Amino acid sequence: IDEAYDALLEMRSASGYEMPIVSGFRSYRTQTAIFNNYVANYGEAEANTFSARPGESEHQTGMAIDITSLDQSYGDTAEGIWLAENCHNFGFIIRYMKEKESITGYIYEPWHVRYLGKSTAKLVHDSGLSLEEFLGVD
């Protein structure tokens, strides 16, 4: 986790953008509260498209980070474009890619990065595949 945090600091510095962290590590209890709130507001089927169930969130590994705005339009901003084009150089990938929703099971989240390490992140990024496709996971 320290390696991921150091990489994040390096990426933020190199980008010239603030890239505030909105969410990082989440405990099981926190993820339960988040998921249950979404279920109460949107129903379980819709909540499942943008929130992981407790025990299934990448945030619970400490290797996923939500950066700045939790809005899909973030991907069209200068900062969001920079992040998508460069985060792999620091060991991260945009985890839930546009037009990969049916594969990942989640909506496009241009703010959600997952740390894989520099060499693996570069391979995944350069392939143009989602992590599921890259790993051959159904």
PyMOL commands that set and color helices and strands:
alter all, ss='L'
color gray80, all
select helices_A, chain A and resi 2-15+28-42+44-47+58-61+72-76+78-90+101-104+118-127+131-135
alter helices_A, ss='H'
color red, helices_A
select strands_A, chain A and resi 21-23+64-67+92-96+109-115
alter strands_A, ss='S'
color yellow, strands_A
deselect
rebuild
show_as cartoon
